[in-house]
Amino acid sequence: MIACPACDALLVDRDVAMGDTASCPRCGTVIEAPRPLAMTRIIMLALAALILMIAAVFFPFLELGAAGMVRRSSLLDTVMAFATGLTAPLTIAMAALIVILPVTRFLALLYVLGPMAFGWRPARHAASAFRLAEALRPWAMAEVFIVGVAVALVKVAGLAHVSLGPAFWAFVALVIVTVLKDNFMSRVTVWKTLDARRTS
């Protein structure tokens, strides 16, 4: 039996052919949608997300100009500047939610799907790694960070000249890549593949 992730309806597990879609009859949520080369695409997107995350952390994020003074700042500079004092817990939480947890999730997906994409047996503790990746999914908040930055820029734009750096656009691309990756991934199919490869 499989529980629908949206309405908790219990459904009878069945094999779904490649390219077909199995949906919940009660709420219509897609339960399983295996696609050709899906694992390879997810791996490529996860690698692209890791590269974009490196660019987003170390490249200049914003450039502020006011009264003849110009200040460039990267995300790493911001974290380091507020990493002491009363703001340290908030800064650590921000760094974890928008950098550390997403990177951990990308690495876990690469660890789980990499061997299976080549037709090999799953890596050791692959099931635990995939369970961790799924548990971190609601807490990886790069997209929330981008929305917050966009709102803040609207308010700051009236006080100073604001230029968006390459790290900002890297973050935007990262959010798009993450959405595409999650759309490609059929979690039920991954679990079934893990079980099948471990017993074969």
C-alpha positions in Angstrom: 0.0 0.0 0.0 1.1 3.6 -0.7 -0.2 6.7 1.1 -1.0 9.7 -0.9 1.3 12.6 0.3 -1.5 15.1 -0.1 -4.7 13.5 1.4 -3.2 10.3 3.1 -5.5 8.0 1.0 -4.2 4.4 1.0 -3.7 3.2 -2.5 -2.7 -0.3 -3.9 0.8 -0.3 -5.2 1.2 -1.3 -8.8 3.8 -1.1 -11.5 3.7 2.0 -13.6 5.1 1.9 -17.1 7.8 4.3 -18.2 6.2 7.5 -19.4 2.9 6.8 -17.6 1.5 8.6 -14.6 -0.2 7.2 -11.5 -2.4 9.8 -9.7 -4.5 9.7 -6.5 -8.1 9.0 -7.4 -9.3 11.2 -4.5 -7.3 14.4 -4.9 -5.5 14.0 -8.2 -2.0 14.3 -6.7 0.7 12.6 -8.9 2.0 9.5 -7.0 4.4 8.1 -9.5 5.6 9.3 -12.9 8.7 7.5 -14.1 10.4 9.2 -17.0 13.2 8.0 -19.3 16.7 9.2 -18.2 15.1 10.9 -15.2 18.0 10.0 -12.9 20.6 11.3 -15.3 18.7 14.6 -15.6 18.4 14.9 -11.9 22.1 14.3 -11.4 23.0 16.9 -14.1 20.7 19.4 -12.4 22.0 18.7 -9.0 25.6 19.3 -10.2 24.5 22.5 -11.9 22.9 23.6 -8.6 26.1 22.9 -6.7 28.1 25.1 -9.2 25.5 27.8 -9.0 25.6 27.7 -5.2 29.4 28.2 -5.2 28.9 31.2 -7.4 26.1 32.6 -5.3 28.2 32.4 -2.1 31.5 33.8 -3.3 30.7 36.2 -6.1 29.4 39.8 -5.4 25.7 39.7 -4.5 24.8 43.4 -4.4 26.5 46.7 -5.0 25.2 49.7 -3.1 26.1 53.3 -4.0 25.2 56.4 -1.9 26.9 59.8 -1.4 29.7 58.8 -3.7 30.5 55.7 -1.8 30.2 52.2 -3.3 30.0 49.0 -1.4 30.1 45.5 -2.8 29.1 42.5 -0.7 28.9 38.8 -1.2 26.7 36.4 0.7 29.8 35.1 2.5 30.8 38.7 3.5 27.3 39.2 5.0 27.4 36.0 7.0 30.9 36.8 8.3 30.0 40.4 9.2 27.0 39.3 11.4 28.5 36.1 12.7 29.3 37.6 16.1 27.2 39.2 18.8 23.4 39.0 19.3 22.8 38.4 15.5 25.0 35.3 15.4 22.2 32.7 15.9 20.0 34.4 13.2 23.0 34.5 10.8 23.9 30.9 11.4 20.2 29.9 10.8 20.2 31.9 7.6 23.4 30.3 6.3 22.0 26.9 7.2 18.7 27.3 5.5 19.9 28.9 2.2 23.3 27.3 1.8 24.2 24.3 4.0 20.9 22.4 3.9 20.4 22.8 0.1 24.1 21.7 -0.5 23.6 18.7 1.8 20.5 17.7 -0.1 22.2 18.0 -3.5 25.1 15.9 -2.3 22.7 13.3 -0.9 20.8 13.0 -4.2 24.1 12.6 -6.1 25.2 9.9 -3.7 21.9 8.1 -4.1 21.2 8.4 -7.8 24.8 8.5 -9.1 25.5 4.7 -9.0 22.0 3.8 -10.1 22.1 6.0 -13.1 25.0 3.9 -14.3 23.0 0.7 -13.6 25.0 -0.2 -10.5 23.8 -1.3 -7.1 22.9 1.5 -4.7 25.7 2.9 -2.6 25.9 1.9 1.0 23.3 3.7 3.2 21.7 5.1 0.0 18.2 4.7 1.5 19.2 6.7 4.6 20.7 9.4 2.4 17.6 9.6 0.3 15.5 9.8 3.4 17.7 12.7 4.6 17.3 14.4 1.3 13.5 14.2 1.5 13.5 15.4 5.2 15.6 18.4 4.2 13.4 19.4 1.2 11.0 21.7 3.2 13.9 23.3 5.0 16.0 24.3 1.9 14.8 27.8 1.5 16.9 29.4 -1.3 13.7 30.5 -3.1 12.3 32.2 0.1 15.6 34.0 0.4 15.3 35.4 -3.1 11.8 36.6 -2.5 12.9 38.3 0.7 15.8 40.0 -1.1 13.5 41.2 -3.8 11.2 42.8 -1.3 14.1 44.4 0.5 15.5 45.8 -2.7 12.2 47.6 -3.4 12.6 49.5 -0.1 16.4 50.1 -0.4 16.2 51.3 -4.0 14.8 54.7 -2.8 17.8 55.3 -0.5 20.7 54.2 -2.6 21.7 53.1 -6.1 21.5 49.3 -6.1 23.2 47.0 -8.7 22.6 43.3 -8.8 25.7 41.2 -8.8 26.3 37.9 -10.5 25.6 36.0 -7.3 22.0 37.3 -7.3 21.4 35.9 -10.7 23.2 32.7 -9.7 20.7 32.4 -6.9 17.8 33.0 -9.3 19.1 30.3 -11.6 19.6 28.0 -8.6 16.0 28.3 -7.7 14.9 27.5 -11.3 17.2 24.5 -11.5 15.9 23.2 -8.1 12.3 23.4 -9.3 13.2 21.6 -12.5 15.0 18.9 -10.5 12.1 18.3 -8.1 9.7 18.1 -11.1 11.8 15.4 -12.8 12.1 13.3 -9.6 9.4 10.7 -8.9 10.1 9.7 -5.3 8.1 6.5 -5.4 10.1 5.4 -8.4 13.4 6.1 -6.6 12.3 4.1 -3.6 11.2 1.2 -5.9 14.5 1.3 -7.8 16.4 1.3 -4.5 14.6 -1.8 -3.3 14.9 -3.6 -6.6 18.6 -2.9 -7.0 19.5 -3.9 -3.4 17.8 -7.3 -3.9 19.1 -8.0 -7.4 
